[in-house]
Amino acid sequence: MIGSIPVLELREARVERGGRGVLDVPSFRLAPGEIAALIGPNGSGKTTLLLTLMGLLPRAAGRVLFDGEELEAGGRLVERRRRLAMVLQECVLLDGTVEGNVAAGLRLRGVARDEVRRRVAAYLERFRIGELAGRSARKLSGGEARRVALARALVVEPEVVLLDEPFASLDAPTRQAITDDLERTLRERRTAAVLVTHDAGEALRLADRIVVMHEGRIVQSDVPAAVLNQPVNEFVASCVGMETILEGEVRARSGWELEVGVGDALVAAVGEAEPGDPVHLCIRPENVVLEPRAPARRTSARNVYPARIVGVASIGPYLKLRLDCGFPLVAHVTAESYALLGLAPGREVNAVFKATAIHVIRRARPAVSVAPAPAAGARRVAAERE
């Protein structure tokens, strides 16, 4: 809620390892009931941020606040941590039964026995592992173990849960089913969450806000639609599935309409830039349409280019096609469309995309090297020589 006190907050946080900065976050705020997804490549600082929020890493500077108070203040660190829960990427379970694992956090908190039984039963059902209650944790599949870890974390009904790639190494159907159960539980309980993931689609589905990290810093934090469609730079664009990122220069502008030179081609785009500006043109693969070289219908799209298919790869329900249009372009098509159009490597087609489907990012102009003016004495000597 706008204006509410964040349930968890970082201020001017810096973490160092071996004298080298690995996290530098001036501000991070998690609202009550909000789900924030951290995305970025390996080594970008996602897990470090998660562990810092939990108070598990020493900080070179900065503060962690929980409900507006310092996490470590007043000797109440353990008490405040008990209102947090964490699920690590490596699924570590206690030696014992599924039921015993799920009950562990409640017993540590001194919850009454009857209440423990009630809540454990409820969360076993929530995560669809009720029939596994008496099974040894040593005899679980990967998906079953993940469900137990999530049930164990959420049965204590924390205000915040921190999730470090909780679906890693799971097959697609299992991942989808567990994601459904987790999302339903978080929304029903209004539990705030920070989710680390490499899967941009997972982040888009679960999160109220996406936080993109690079080299220990937050480079963009916004609602999913903004991060997906208006990335602030080329790095963010690549993180959220902009598989075509072209370098070009604005040749002409009319209002918001731009004409951009990309190699020998001209591309129509819509954005904010001036003639002469170097830009990146970012195009999502689902916004590229393929047509036969002589299409039977007219199109309102301003960008139509003869293209040759130079590569095909399967990515789940889609086929990823690499195209050569005089510049590289990536398109996604369904297997049905691929067959209906008779597509294959080497096939020539038209690649079509709208000017409004392009996200334009201004690049820094290249630095111009200017020789320093000679000193007055040098100018006088040069003049005398002439």
C-alpha positions as CSV (number, residue, x, y, z in Angstrom):
1,M,0.0,0.0,0.0
2,I,1.3,3.4,-0.9
3,G,2.5,5.4,2.1
4,S,2.6,2.3,4.4
5,I,5.6,1.4,6.4
6,P,7.7,-1.2,4.5
7,V,7.7,-4.6,6.2
8,L,11.3,-5.0,5.2
9,E,13.8,-2.3,4.1
10,L,17.4,-1.8,3.2
11,R,19.1,1.6,3.5
12,E,22.5,2.4,2.2
13,A,23.5,-1.2,2.4
14,R,27.0,-2.3,1.4
15,V,28.5,-5.8,1.7
16,E,32.1,-6.6,1.1
17,R,34.0,-9.9,0.7
18,G,37.8,-9.9,0.8
19,G,37.8,-6.1,0.6
20,R,35.8,-6.1,-2.6
21,G,32.2,-4.7,-2.7
22,V,29.7,-7.3,-3.7
23,L,26.5,-5.4,-2.8
24,D,25.7,-1.7,-3.0
25,V,22.0,-1.0,-2.5
26,P,21.1,2.6,-1.4
27,S,17.4,1.6,-1.0
28,F,15.2,-1.5,-1.1
29,R,11.6,-1.5,0.3
30,L,9.2,-4.3,0.5
31,A,5.6,-3.4,1.2
32,P,3.2,-5.6,3.3
33,G,1.8,-8.4,1.1
34,E,4.0,-7.5,-1.9
35,I,5.9,-10.0,-3.9
36,A,9.2,-8.8,-5.4
37,A,11.2,-10.9,-7.8
38,L,15.0,-10.5,-8.1
39,I,16.4,-11.3,-11.5
40,G,19.9,-11.1,-13.0
41,P,22.8,-13.3,-14.1
42,N,24.8,-15.5,-11.7
43,G,27.0,-13.3,-9.5
44,S,24.8,-10.2,-9.8
45,G,24.1,-10.1,-6.0
46,K,20.6,-11.6,-5.8
47,T,21.4,-14.2,-3.1
48,T,23.6,-11.7,-1.2
49,L,20.7,-9.3,-1.1
50,L,18.5,-12.0,0.2
51,L,20.9,-13.0,3.0
52,T,21.4,-9.4,3.9
53,L,17.7,-8.9,4.3
54,M,17.6,-11.9,6.6
55,G,20.4,-10.4,8.7
56,L,22.7,-13.3,7.9
57,L,25.6,-11.4,6.4
58,P,27.8,-8.8,8.0
59,R,27.5,-5.4,6.4
60,A,30.2,-2.9,5.7
61,A,27.6,-0.2,5.9
62,G,23.8,0.3,6.0
63,R,20.8,-0.8,7.9
64,V,18.1,-3.5,7.7
65,L,14.7,-2.4,9.0
66,F,11.8,-4.7,9.8
67,D,8.4,-3.0,10.3
68,G,10.3,0.3,10.6
69,E,12.7,-0.8,13.3
70,E,16.3,-2.0,13.0
71,L,16.4,-5.8,12.6
72,E,19.2,-6.1,15.2
73,A,18.1,-3.3,17.5
74,G,17.3,-3.8,21.2
75,G,18.5,-7.4,21.4
76,R,15.4,-8.6,19.4
77,L,17.2,-10.1,16.4
78,V,16.0,-13.7,17.1
79,E,12.4,-12.5,17.8
80,R,12.3,-10.6,14.6
81,R,13.9,-13.4,12.5
82,R,11.1,-15.7,13.7
83,R,8.7,-13.5,11.8
84,L,10.7,-14.2,8.7
85,A,11.2,-17.4,6.8
86,M,13.6,-18.5,4.2
87,V,13.8,-21.3,1.6
88,L,17.3,-21.9,0.2
89,Q,18.1,-23.1,-3.3
90,E,19.6,-26.3,-1.9
91,C,16.7,-28.2,-0.4
92,V,17.9,-29.3,3.1
93,L,15.5,-31.3,5.2
94,L,15.8,-32.7,8.7
95,D,16.3,-36.4,9.2
96,G,12.8,-37.6,10.0
97,T,9.3,-37.6,8.6
98,V,7.6,-35.1,6.3
99,E,5.3,-34.2,9.1
100,G,8.2,-33.7,11.5
101,N,9.9,-31.4,9.1
102,V,6.9,-29.2,8.5
103,A,6.3,-29.0,12.3
104,A,9.9,-28.1,13.2
105,G,9.5,-24.3,13.0
106,L,6.3,-24.3,15.0
107,R,7.9,-26.4,17.8
108,L,10.9,-24.1,17.9
109,R,8.5,-21.2,18.4
110,G,6.7,-22.9,21.3
111,V,3.4,-23.3,19.6
112,A,0.9,-25.5,21.5
113,R,0.7,-29.1,20.4
114,D,-2.9,-29.0,19.1
115,E,-2.2,-25.9,17.1
116,V,0.9,-27.6,15.6
117,R,-1.1,-30.6,14.5
118,R,-3.9,-28.3,13.0
119,R,-1.5,-26.1,11.1
120,V,0.8,-28.9,9.9
121,A,-2.2,-30.8,8.5
122,A,-3.5,-27.6,6.8
123,Y,-0.2,-26.9,5.1
124,L,0.4,-30.5,4.1
125,E,-2.9,-30.2,2.2
126,R,-2.0,-26.8,0.8
127,F,1.1,-28.2,-0.9
128,R,-0.6,-31.5,-1.8
129,I,1.7,-33.7,0.3
130,G,-0.8,-34.9,2.9
131,E,-0.4,-38.5,1.9
132,L,3.4,-38.2,2.5
133,A,3.0,-37.1,6.2
134,G,4.6,-40.3,7.6
135,R,7.2,-40.8,4.9
136,S,10.9,-40.4,5.6
137,A,12.4,-37.2,4.2
138,R,15.2,-39.3,2.8
139,K,12.7,-41.0,0.4
140,L,11.3,-38.0,-1.4
141,S,11.6,-36.9,-5.0
142,G,13.0,-33.5,-5.8
143,G,9.5,-32.0,-6.3
144,E,8.2,-33.6,-3.1
145,A,11.2,-32.2,-1.1
146,R,10.5,-28.7,-2.5
147,R,6.9,-28.9,-1.4
148,V,8.0,-30.0,2.1
149,A,10.5,-27.1,2.3
150,L,7.9,-24.6,1.3
151,A,5.3,-26.0,3.7
152,R,7.9,-25.9,6.5
153,A,8.7,-22.2,5.8
154,L,5.1,-21.0,5.4
155,V,3.4,-23.0,8.2
156,V,4.8,-20.6,10.7
157,E,2.8,-17.9,8.8
158,P,5.7,-15.4,8.5
159,E,5.2,-11.8,7.6
160,V,8.0,-12.2,5.0
161,V,9.3,-15.2,3.2
162,L,12.6,-15.1,1.3
163,L,12.9,-17.6,-1.6
164,D,16.2,-18.4,-3.2
165,E,15.3,-20.1,-6.5
166,P,12.8,-22.5,-4.9
167,F,12.0,-24.2,-8.2
168,A,15.5,-24.9,-9.4
169,S,16.2,-28.2,-11.2
170,L,12.5,-29.1,-11.4
171,D,10.8,-30.3,-14.6
172,A,8.3,-28.0,-16.2
173,P,5.1,-29.7,-15.0
174,T,6.3,-30.0,-11.4
175,R,7.5,-26.4,-11.4
176,Q,4.2,-25.2,-12.7
177,A,2.2,-27.1,-10.1
178,I,4.3,-26.0,-7.2
179,T,4.3,-22.4,-8.4
180,D,0.5,-22.5,-8.4
181,D,0.4,-23.7,-4.8
182,L,2.9,-21.1,-3.7
183,E,1.2,-18.2,-5.4
184,R,-2.2,-19.2,-3.9
185,T,-0.8,-19.4,-0.4
186,L,1.1,-16.1,-0.6
187,R,-1.9,-14.2,-2.0
188,E,-4.4,-15.8,0.5
189,R,-2.2,-15.1,3.5
190,R,-1.0,-11.7,2.1
191,T,2.5,-12.8,2.9
192,A,5.2,-10.5,1.6
193,A,7.9,-12.3,-0.4
194,V,11.2,-11.8,-2.1
195,L,11.8,-14.4,-4.8
196,V,15.2,-15.0,-6.5
197,T,14.8,-16.5,-10.0
198,H,16.5,-16.8,-13.3
199,D,13.2,-17.3,-15.1
200,A,11.8,-14.0,-16.3
201,G,8.5,-15.7,-17.1
202,E,8.2,-16.9,-13.5
203,A,9.0,-13.4,-12.2
204,L,6.3,-11.9,-14.5
205,R,3.7,-14.4,-13.3
206,L,4.3,-14.2,-9.6
207,A,5.7,-10.7,-8.8
208,D,4.1,-7.3,-8.2
209,R,7.5,-5.8,-8.8
210,I,10.6,-6.9,-10.7
211,V,14.0,-5.9,-9.4
212,V,16.9,-6.3,-11.9
213,M,20.4,-6.7,-10.4
214,H,23.8,-6.4,-12.0
215,E,27.2,-6.4,-10.3
216,G,25.7,-6.0,-6.8
217,R,23.5,-3.1,-7.8
218,I,19.8,-2.6,-8.6
219,V,19.6,-1.3,-12.1
220,Q,15.8,-1.2,-12.5
221,S,12.9,-1.8,-10.1
222,D,9.3,-1.4,-11.3
223,V,6.1,-3.1,-12.0
224,P,6.5,-6.1,-14.4
225,A,4.9,-4.4,-17.5
226,A,7.4,-1.5,-17.2
227,V,10.4,-3.7,-16.9
228,L,9.2,-6.0,-19.6
229,N,8.4,-3.3,-22.2
230,Q,10.5,-0.3,-21.1
231,P,13.9,-1.7,-19.9
232,V,16.2,1.2,-18.9
233,N,19.2,-0.2,-20.7
234,E,20.6,-3.0,-23.0
235,F,21.4,-5.2,-20.0
236,V,17.9,-5.1,-18.6
237,A,16.5,-5.7,-22.1
238,S,18.5,-8.9,-22.4
239,C,17.4,-10.1,-19.0
240,V,13.7,-9.8,-19.8
241,G,13.7,-11.5,-23.2
242,M,14.4,-8.8,-25.7
243,E,16.2,-11.3,-27.9
244,T,16.9,-8.7,-30.7
245,I,18.9,-5.7,-29.6
246,L,20.1,-3.7,-32.6
247,E,22.6,-0.8,-32.6
248,G,21.6,2.1,-34.9
249,E,21.6,5.8,-35.4
250,V,18.6,8.1,-35.7
251,R,18.4,9.5,-39.2
252,A,15.2,11.5,-39.0
253,R,12.4,12.4,-36.5
254,S,8.8,13.5,-37.0
255,G,7.1,13.9,-33.6
256,W,7.5,10.5,-31.9
257,E,8.3,8.7,-35.1
258,L,11.9,7.9,-35.8
259,E,13.8,6.6,-38.8
260,V,16.8,4.6,-37.6
261,G,19.7,3.4,-39.7
262,V,20.8,-0.1,-38.8
263,G,23.6,-1.1,-41.1
264,D,22.3,-0.6,-44.6
265,A,18.7,-0.9,-43.5
266,L,16.2,1.8,-42.3
267,V,13.9,0.8,-39.4
268,A,10.8,2.8,-38.4
269,A,10.4,3.1,-34.6
270,V,8.5,5.1,-32.1
271,G,10.5,6.7,-29.2
272,E,12.3,9.7,-27.8
273,A,15.6,10.6,-29.5
274,E,17.1,13.2,-31.8
275,P,18.7,12.8,-35.3
276,G,22.3,11.7,-34.8
277,D,21.6,9.9,-31.5
278,P,23.0,6.4,-31.3
279,V,20.3,4.1,-30.0
280,H,19.5,0.5,-29.2
281,L,16.4,-1.0,-30.8
282,C,14.9,-3.7,-28.6
283,I,12.4,-6.1,-30.2
284,R,10.6,-9.0,-28.4
285,P,10.6,-12.2,-30.5
286,E,6.8,-12.6,-30.1
287,N,6.3,-9.3,-31.8
288,V,7.9,-10.5,-35.0
289,V,5.5,-12.0,-37.6
290,L,6.7,-14.2,-40.4
291,E,4.9,-14.3,-43.8
292,P,5.6,-15.9,-47.2
293,R,7.9,-13.8,-49.3
294,A,4.9,-12.7,-51.4
295,P,2.2,-12.2,-48.8
296,A,-1.4,-12.4,-50.0
297,R,-2.6,-9.7,-47.6
298,R,-1.5,-6.1,-46.8
299,T,-0.1,-5.2,-43.4
300,S,-0.2,-2.0,-41.4
301,A,3.3,-2.7,-40.1
302,R,5.9,-0.3,-41.4
303,N,8.8,-2.7,-41.0
304,V,8.8,-5.5,-43.6
305,Y,12.1,-7.1,-44.5
306,P,13.1,-10.0,-46.7
307,A,14.7,-12.5,-44.4
308,R,16.3,-15.9,-44.5
309,I,16.0,-18.5,-41.7
310,V,19.5,-19.3,-40.5
311,G,18.7,-21.3,-37.3
312,V,15.9,-23.1,-35.5
313,A,15.7,-24.2,-31.8
314,S,12.9,-25.6,-29.7
315,I,12.1,-23.6,-26.5
316,G,9.1,-25.4,-24.9
317,P,5.9,-24.6,-26.7
318,Y,7.7,-22.3,-29.3
319,L,10.3,-22.6,-31.9
320,K,13.0,-19.9,-31.8
321,L,14.0,-18.8,-35.3
322,R,17.1,-16.8,-36.0
323,L,16.8,-14.6,-39.1
324,D,19.1,-12.7,-41.4
325,C,17.4,-9.5,-42.6
326,G,20.7,-7.7,-43.3
327,F,20.7,-7.4,-39.5
328,P,20.0,-10.3,-37.0
329,L,16.4,-10.8,-35.8
330,V,14.8,-13.4,-33.6
331,A,11.2,-14.6,-33.9
332,H,9.1,-17.1,-31.9
333,V,6.5,-19.2,-33.7
334,T,4.4,-22.1,-32.7
335,A,5.0,-25.6,-34.1
336,E,1.7,-25.3,-35.9
337,S,2.7,-22.1,-37.7
338,Y,6.1,-23.5,-38.5
339,A,4.4,-26.4,-40.3
340,L,1.7,-24.4,-42.0
341,L,4.2,-21.9,-43.4
342,G,6.5,-24.7,-44.5
343,L,9.4,-23.1,-42.6
344,A,12.8,-24.6,-42.5
345,P,16.5,-23.4,-42.2
346,G,17.4,-21.6,-45.5
347,R,13.7,-20.7,-46.2
348,E,13.2,-17.1,-47.4
349,V,10.3,-15.2,-45.8
350,N,9.2,-11.7,-44.9
351,A,9.8,-10.6,-41.3
352,V,7.2,-8.1,-40.2
353,F,7.1,-6.0,-37.0
354,K,5.4,-2.7,-36.1
355,A,7.2,0.5,-35.2
356,T,5.3,0.6,-31.9
357,A,6.7,-2.9,-31.1
358,I,10.2,-1.5,-30.8
359,H,11.6,-0.1,-27.5
360,V,14.2,2.6,-28.2
361,I,17.0,3.2,-25.7
362,R,19.4,6.1,-26.2
363,R,23.1,5.1,-26.1
364,A,25.8,7.4,-25.0
365,R,27.4,9.2,-27.8
366,P,30.9,8.0,-28.6
367,A,33.6,10.2,-26.9
368,V,35.3,12.6,-29.3
369,S,39.1,12.7,-28.9
370,V,40.3,16.4,-29.0
371,A,44.0,17.2,-28.8
372,P,44.7,19.6,-26.0
373,A,45.5,23.2,-27.1
374,P,49.2,23.9,-27.0
375,A,50.4,26.1,-24.2
376,A,51.1,29.8,-24.9
377,G,54.8,29.3,-25.0
378,A,54.5,26.5,-27.5
379,R,52.2,28.6,-29.7
380,R,54.8,31.4,-29.7
381,V,57.6,29.1,-30.6
382,A,55.5,27.6,-33.5
383,A,54.7,31.1,-34.7
384,E,58.4,32.1,-34.7
385,R,59.3,28.9,-36.6
386,E,56.8,29.8,-39.3
